[in-house]
C-alpha cells in the first residue's frame, strides 16, 4: 500500500502580516483536507509572512490513485493567489 507525500513552498507577495498568511493557509488547508481526504500541515517558515512550506500526505491501495490526487491538487494550487516556488513528490 503506497504512501504519497508532496511538499510545496509558496511565495505570498500580497501578504503583509502573519495574520493574512494564516487566514490564507487555514482556508487552503480546510478546502484541500475536505475535498481530497489528505493530511496537510505547515512544515516550514511559520514565522515568515510571505513564505510557507506545507506537506501533504495520503495513502491509497494504488500509486496511480495518489498520482491523480496530486495532479488535482496542482490544479487547485494554480488557482491560488500564491506563487508555487517548489514542489517535491515522494512515494514510500
Secondary structure by P-SEA (a helix, b strand, c coil): cbbbbbbbbbbccccccaaaaaaaaaaaaaaaaaacbbbbbbccccccccbbbbbbbbccccaaaaaaaaaaaaaaaaaccccccbbbbbcc
